Amino acid sequence: MPDNMRESPYAARPWLRHYDYWVRPHLTYPGRPLSDILSISAVENGDRTATWFLGAELSFVEIKRRSDAVARALADLGIVKGDRVGIMLPNCPQYIIAAFAILRLGAVVVNINPSYTAREVLTVVGDSTPRLAITLDALAPMILGAGADLEHVIVTSLAEYSAAAAAPPRLDGALTFADLVATPPAPLPKVDIAPDDLAVLQYTGGTTGTPKGAMLTHGNIFANVVQTECWTNPVYVYGRTERYLVVIPYFHIYAFSVCMMVGLRVGALQIIHPKYDPEQVLASIRDLRPTYFPAVPTVFVSLLHHPRVLEYGLQQVRLFNSGGAPCPVEVIEEFERRIGRPLNEGYGLSETSPVTHSTPQLACRKAGTIGLPVPDTDQKIVDVETGTREVALGEAGELCLCGPQVMKGYWNKPEETARALRRGADGRVWFHTGDIATMDEDGYTSIVQRKKDMIIVDGFNVYPSEVETVLYTHPAVRLAAVIGIPDAYHGEVVKACIALKPGSAASAEDIVAYCRTSLTEYKVPRRVEVRDTLPMSAVGKILYRVLRDEHAATLSGVNRLQADTKP
């Protein structure tokens, strides 16, 4: 083969040179519904253990049987293809069972964060209009009393699927998950599901703060499952040896695809934690010996700070992966120095199912980058002003992506969709991420800054306008602006800058307590600065850039003072 032909694939895609040896640059993708992942895994893995949860185990066949029963029950309740069904659960086996029941009917999973307040739940429910929701017994009264327009609320409990096997109490106006699982066997309806059919509505806020449901299809998520499987599972570990430690929540697309879907696809045991608790996670590492541990940077920072972290066998975990938010290079280097295992980093978005980039396992690693695009994922860096001109290598611009995992669009938001998905000069549709990035000559990408206003706390998106809306309902607040500030543990935390109405009074503690009544914990400001006024432009717009610069200058001044006063 002539040299120019041999080199041509790499001219436009230099990252292909640096793939691990088992990763193919181009893949073929199933034209099958996502529910087939569970169906196939139940046949291939049978009575092997699929989940470990609070001391209780379920096999692949048992999960399939229960999911089919729930699907029959949902069909009896009138759920058909295209209907939306909300899942508002922390990590638990019921989430997996419910998700596959919904997908089996061609209905759409609407992920709802169980830590949301009633106001936040109503925002998502009002936009997605699900016919019913599946949630915990502890959360059902809030949903039932919030005025959500739902035909049914179905309740379960964490104890129900734990070793204790305690049934949840029956609540007036709600059905029970146990009743759905007990539905007598009967043929399931035949549903024709195409790769382009909607599977999941994953809500994300974008820079405007208005919640948007990213429309992820069966084809989008199945493609990302195959891409991730190819990237992370070389032949020598494929099969019945994988154990996934699941602490990131299934309602987040990171865990939905990378843990739940990929885990079932490769026959992995999923060690499920309903929430992150360092002692319980370390005990699982010691006792259950996971091979794969994906999490957000906060988790790895927490483990590094644990006084006995070296006593639990973390060095036996084959693969650690950080995602959901940028992981500081210092954290990666300290983790690898102390634990002795690589901490890989990936990148993705709700709109991309989510994985688009990851660190190679054996090939060249470049600290501070998000790694390389996964197979069949093209990237380009374009100028921020027009979004049409590709910039030179090493020059910062907006990261744009094209691949089979890119969403169909935003639910009921054609204008937002048109801004995010644009047809390029090559005739292909590119997703404009809004993230500013650079790419080097090898195709390794570095994120310079995220979307201008978005804040990422523990891997979760916080949108300033949503927090500001709550602040403006406080009777003493005249002006409000919210920015993200760096935090060594959470990555970023929320800072609120407010000016009060004349004659009014409110302390920082009052403002924080007020926000807690309407915002989930990670959205609540950790810092509140009360000012006489806020910096404004000539036309009266609050200058967020000035607030960020002032905070950075304050930190710089404190650091200089500390340096000057050292003996």
Helices and strands as residue ranges (DSSP letters): H 3-12, G 14-18, H 35-45, E 49-53, E 56-59, H 60-76, E 84-88, H 93-104, E 108-111, H 118-128, E 132-136, H 140-145, E 152-156, G 159-161, E 175-176, H 177-181, E 198-204, E 212-217, H 218-232, G 235-237, E 243-246, H 253-255, I 256-261, H 262-265, E 269-272, H 278-288, E 292-295, H 297-304, G 309-311, G 314-316, E 319-322, H 329-339, E 343-348, G 350-352, E 355-358, E 372-373, E 378-382, E 397-402, E 409-410, H 414-420, E 421-423, E 429-439, E 445-449, E 455-457, E 460-462, H 464-472, E 477-487, E 491-500, H 508-516, G 521-523, E 527-531, H 544-565
